[in-house]
Amino acid sequence: CEEYGFSPDHILPHDSYLINLGHPEEEGLKKSRSAFFDEMKRCEQLGLNRLNFHPGSHLNQMSIDDCLDRIAESINLSLERTDGVTAVIENTAGQGTNLGHTFEQIARIIDKVEDKNRVGVCLDTAHTLASGYEIRTREGFENTFRQFDEIIGFSYLKGMHINDSKKELASRVDRHDSLGKGLMNMEVFSLIMSDNRFDNIPLILETPDESLWAEEIKLLYSLITHHL
């Protein structure tokens, strides 16, 4: 971080996609909890203060609410054994049995986490659209983030993943695309870049074509107009 001039507040590592903190089976849950703790501990050792993760899946073997509560319990277990690292729940597209695709589901997890100072949320733009939240117009954008603030609260927003989407609104399919090449429009990215509610949090590109990243970063900076 020091070599490239980044503060730890602007670094948002992602845990393994194989981890399922809501796993319905005891063996799978035990392995996932152990792996998640290892990831949290690694962040602590590296001086990083947040870890992004997908909440989990019920695999059609338990109720949604029971799975959400199990996810919160898994978070609590790792928070008890680590210091200074915030568990950052990423919203999902809702593909398959993945949970965390509604603000209400994320809010339930947060409600069950004991240390509210060490839990947060990362919003992925592609997941947000695919899960059913219209963010491509100013009206839809403002309505979506009004809901986010009312249901979860902006104080919990600890990062964003900036991606276009290959799939349509409410498709419940997670497919990222390069900026300007998918079914988003550039207005949503302009709104994000020009809104001071998103200042001083990590904005992470997860677009598929690495050769375009430098160009996409320049594009995002060019979209800054004024603070709303």
ABEGO torsion letter per residue (X at the ends): XAAAGBBAAABBBBBBAABBAABABAAAAAAAAAAAAAAAAAAAAAGBABBBBBAEBAGGABBAAAAAAAAAAAAAAAAAABBGBBBBBBBBAGBEABBGABAAAAAAAAAABABAAABBBBBBAAAAAAAGBBAABAAAAAAAAAAAAAAAEAAABAEBBBBBBABBBGAGBBBBBBBGABABBAAAAAAAAABAAABGBBBBBABABAAAAAAAAAAAAAABABBX
